[in-house]
Amino acid sequence: MAQKVLTANRLGDGIAVWLDAAGNWSEKLQDSLVARHDQAVAALEAAGRQALASNLVVDANVIDVEERDGVLHPLRLRERIRAEGPTMAYAEGYGFADPDFIAA
């Protein structure tokens, strides 16, 4: 089974966030709680539904990631872009995505 993490967009500003092991939403993919078995994936899905119901985030999704040299990499291009930041100016304090990370 592939490793999975829970991602969403924060309701207040639309920034991509990932659920960490403490149940908080982090702006850093590397802080993510990684699910490695079916029960953990089900727990992530339940946490996503709860966060949606509590109006904390929108578009909560469990996504596939792989770990290479201790670094999490989303498998889909869309998620690599979301993890590294926008490809265009988006919000003050948020730089452009790292092209090397996206191309991986």
Secondary structure, DSSP 8 states (H G I E B T S, - for coil): --EEEEEEEETTT--EEEEBTTS-EES-GGGB--B-SHHHHHHHHHHHHHHHHTTSEEEEEEEEEEEETTEEEESSHHHHHHHH--SS--STT-----HHHHH-
